[in-house]
Amino acid sequence: MISVRTMTGAFLFHHEDVLLLKRSEHKKIAPGLWSCVGGHVEEGEYKNPEVSCLREIMEETGIAEDQIENLKLRYILLRQKGTEINQHYIFFGESKTRNIVKCNEGELHWISFREIMKLETSFTLRFMLKHYIEHREVEGIWTGTISSDNNKEEVVWGRLLG
């Protein structure tokens, strides 16, 4: 039987820096890797992933909705892991503040966006960030279907046209 895991994530910029999470070594998912802020969609949030994303931002960083500008859904990533399909809605936005709280998921850091590809991330986020860097100026929502075959990962990209 196939199950579905739905998550949201956010990359918040403050000028040329982006807020990233260095995940705790004790986490089950992506221990020790760099990631965006985010987490699982909760009951009542499935029809609006932005609500989930804003809740996760507040819980993990202390940054409130009124401190965020231009939050836009930019990516929907799909990946199958065994009998589970992962859906990840990734938003990009701007933070009016650099003030953050201590996070129980790991350590939050403002990092120069130019340095982001030097950090150790999951291969899914690495593919997405590479795509974002190459297509940053293209408006819209991109879909990425991630597949793994014989230890070779690849992504097929498409753009939703509204």
C-alpha positions in Angstrom: 0.0 0.0 0.0 1.3 3.5 -0.9 1.3 6.2 1.7 1.8 9.9 1.2 4.0 12.3 3.3 3.4 16.0 2.6 5.8 18.7 3.8 6.5 22.4 3.3 9.7 24.3 3.4 11.0 27.8 3.1 14.1 29.6 2.0 13.9 33.1 3.5 16.3 35.8 2.2 17.5 38.9 4.0 19.4 40.8 1.4 22.0 38.4 0.0 21.8 35.9 2.9 19.5 33.0 3.2 18.3 31.4 6.4 19.3 27.7 6.6 19.0 25.0 9.2 21.9 22.7 10.1 19.9 19.7 11.1 20.8 18.0 14.4 22.8 14.8 14.1 20.1 13.1 16.1 17.3 13.7 13.6 15.8 10.7 11.8 15.5 12.6 8.5 18.6 14.1 7.0 20.8 14.2 10.2 23.6 16.7 10.1 22.6 18.1 6.6 21.8 21.7 5.7 18.2 22.3 4.9 15.5 24.9 4.6 13.1 25.6 7.4 10.0 23.5 7.3 8.2 20.3 8.3 5.1 18.2 7.9 1.7 19.5 6.9 -0.7 19.1 9.7 -4.5 18.3 9.6 -6.4 21.2 8.2 -3.5 22.5 6.2 -3.6 20.2 3.2 -5.7 22.6 1.1 -3.3 25.5 1.7 0.4 24.6 2.0 1.3 28.2 2.6 -0.5 28.1 6.0 1.6 25.1 6.9 4.8 26.9 5.7 4.1 30.0 7.7 3.4 27.9 10.8 6.6 26.0 10.4 8.6 29.3 9.9 7.1 30.7 13.1 7.7 27.5 15.1 11.3 27.0 14.0 12.5 30.6 13.7 10.2 32.9 15.6 9.7 35.0 12.4 6.1 36.0 12.2 4.0 36.3 9.0 4.1 40.1 9.2 7.9 39.9 9.0 7.8 38.0 5.7 7.4 39.5 2.2 6.9 38.0 -1.2 6.4 34.4 0.0 5.8 32.4 -3.1 5.5 28.7 -3.9 8.4 28.0 -6.3 8.8 24.2 -6.2 6.7 21.1 -5.8 9.1 18.1 -5.4 7.8 14.5 -5.7 9.8 11.4 -4.8 9.0 7.9 -4.0 10.8 6.1 -1.2 9.7 2.5 -1.0 6.0 2.5 -0.4 5.9 6.2 0.5 5.4 9.2 -1.9 7.0 12.4 -0.6 5.4 15.7 -1.7 7.5 18.8 -0.7 6.1 22.3 -1.3 9.0 24.8 -1.3 8.5 28.5 -0.8 10.9 31.4 -1.3 10.4 34.7 0.4 12.1 37.7 2.1 12.5 38.3 5.8 12.4 41.8 7.2 14.4 40.7 10.2 17.5 38.6 11.0 16.3 38.0 14.5 15.7 34.3 15.1 15.0 32.0 18.1 16.7 28.8 19.1 15.4 25.9 17.1 15.0 22.4 18.4 15.5 20.9 14.9 19.1 22.0 14.8 21.0 25.3 14.4 19.8 28.2 12.3 22.3 30.3 10.4 22.2 33.2 7.9 24.4 32.1 5.1 25.5 34.0 2.0 23.5 32.6 -0.9 26.7 32.5 -3.0 28.0 29.8 -0.5 24.9 27.6 -0.6 26.2 25.0 -3.1 29.3 24.4 -0.9 27.1 23.1 1.9 26.2 19.4 2.4 22.5 19.0 1.6 20.2 16.2 0.6 20.5 15.4 -3.1 16.9 16.5 -3.6 17.6 20.0 -2.2 20.9 20.1 -4.1 19.1 19.4 -7.4 16.4 22.0 -6.6 18.9 24.7 -5.6 21.0 24.1 -8.7 17.8 24.5 -10.8 16.8 27.6 -8.8 20.2 29.3 -9.4 19.8 28.6 -13.1 16.2 29.7 -13.3 15.9 32.3 -10.5 14.4 34.9 -12.8 11.8 32.7 -14.4 8.4 33.2 -12.6 6.1 30.4 -11.8 6.0 27.1 -10.0 8.3 24.3 -11.0 7.7 20.6 -10.4 10.5 18.2 -9.9 10.0 14.5 -10.1 13.0 12.8 -8.5 14.0 9.2 -9.4 16.8 6.9 -8.3 17.9 4.1 -10.5 21.1 2.1 -9.9 22.4 4.7 -7.4 21.9 7.4 -10.0 19.6 10.2 -9.0 17.9 12.5 -11.5 15.1 15.0 -11.7 12.7 15.8 -14.5 11.6 19.4 -14.3 8.4 21.0 -15.5 6.8 24.4 -15.1 3.2 24.8 -14.2 1.5 27.5 -16.3 -1.4 29.3 -14.6 
